[in-house]
Amino acid sequence: MRMLNTTNHIFLFGFYLIITSTLTAQETTNITPGTPNQPDFVPVNILPQPEASVTINQDPRIKMLLDIKSKMEKDGEFSDRYKIQLYYGNLNKANEIIRASKEAFPKWSSSIQWETPNYKVWMGNYRTRLEADRALKEVHTKFPNAFIFRPEKK
């Protein structure tokens, strides 16, 4: 037990010497002959960074193509979209149905499609089945025989 205490004391004393010598070494200043009591400093001029700028040169036809593509996506030209069919039959009744649908639901576009020998009235252009189901629930109040489908690509 006594041996352990002596070893601990020697260790602590050595640790104390190391710490105090490190602390005193950090407090000393570098003094050069000719400039009494002044540390060595090197003056540095820091200039502000210039603003970065990027110039993009693009063909104006790219903007036109992007506009055409976004219109085609909106109209559902080349995507899997859902529609609601309101009617299938003769042209006179199809015209009545499309007028009624445009009055009752102006937020969704309606169109007449011809399939020999009858006409179809389609409404909307829904991205998801859920979106189409929500619309169908509202459409059923005016057109109880309406149903959701995916048009075949031509």
Buried (B, 14 or more C-beta within 10 A) or exposed (E): EEEEEEEEEEEEEEEEEEEEEEEEEEEEEEEEEEEEEEEEEEEEEEEEEEEEEEEEEEEEEEEEEEEEEEEEBEEBBEEEBBBBBBBBEEEEBBBEBBEBBEEBBEEBBBEBBEEEEBBBBBBBBBEEEEBBEEBBEEBEEBBEEBEBEEBEEE
